[in-house]
């Protein structure tokens, strides 16, 4: 018996996983949606990366943020036009912050500091 295993009946409800993992259909649907979102974002972001508008780190950040936003949208659909527009806006934002010498995270921290000073 592995260390840390408390015995029990072996029922999957004893493991303490969330409800999504108990329903394999939901999990597979979520995984498939996420994979489709990744492919759409990669397709939309590729021209910007090839033109060197963004670097490798920007590419990874934009990919992560865009996929998260698409997968957690209420709509649930993956519209290629909307995805390309989202990616375009992220690229513009990253280019702006690089030009002005700030990171994306610094903007959030500065906004919080300004709010707390009032």
N, C-alpha and C positions, 0 to 999 in steps of 0.2 A: 504494500500500500504506500503511495507517495507521501512524503512528509507534508504536513499541513492539510491533509485530507481528513475530514472529520467523520468519515463513515457515512451514515445516512442511507436512504433508500436508493440513491442513484437517480432519482427523479430530476428532470432538467429544471424544475422550479426551485430546487435547492441551490442551484449554482448562483442564482441572483443576476442573471442576465436581464437585459431590458426586453420589453414585449416584442420589439421588431425581430430579434434574433430567434424568437420562438416560432415566427411565421416565415418560413423560407421563401414564400412567394413575394412577400413584402420586401424582404432583404434583397432578393434577386432583382426586383423591379427598381429598387433604389440604386443598386450597383450599376444596373444597365443605364439608368438615367444619368448617373454620374459619369460613366464612361462616354456616353454621347455628348455630354456637356464638355468634357475634356477635349474630345475630338473637334468639336465646333470652335472652341476657344483657340486651340492650336492652329486651326485653319485660318482663323481671323487674325491671329497675332503674328503669324509667320512673315508676312510682307514687311512689317515694322522691324522685325528682328533682322531680316535680310538686308534692309536698307540701313541698318545700324542706328535706327532711331532709339532703340532701347538696347541695353546690354543683357548679359545672361541673368544677372540677379533680378533686374527689372522684369525680364521674361517670366522667371519663376514666381515672383511676387504677384504679377498680374494674372498669371494662370491660376494660382491658388485662390486669389481673391475673387476672380470672375466665376470660377467653378463653384465656389462656396455660395456666391450670391445667386447664381442660376439655380442651383440645387435646392436652396432654401426659399425660393420665390413661391408665393401663394398660387401663382398661375399653374406651375408644374410643367409647362410646355417649354420646348427649346426652339425658339424662333431664331434662325440664322441671321436675319436682319438686325434683330435686337442684340444678339450676341456680338456682332461686328461693331455695332454702335457703342456698346458697353466697353469693348476692348479699345476702340478708338479714343474714348473719353479717358480711360485709364492711361493710355500711352501719352495723351496730351498732358495729363496731370503729372506723370512721372517726368516728362521732358521739362515742364515748367519748374518743378522742384529741383531738378538737377541744374537747370540754368541759374536759378536763384540761390544755389548752394545749400539747400535744406533737404532733409530726408522726410519721407511721408510721416514717420512717427513723431518727428519734432514738431510738426504742425499741430498735432493733437495735444501734445504736452504744453505747447505755448498757449493754446486756446484755454486749457484748464487753468494754467497759471494766471492768465488774464481774468478769468471768471472768479478765481479765488481772491484776487487782489481787490475786488470791489466790495 
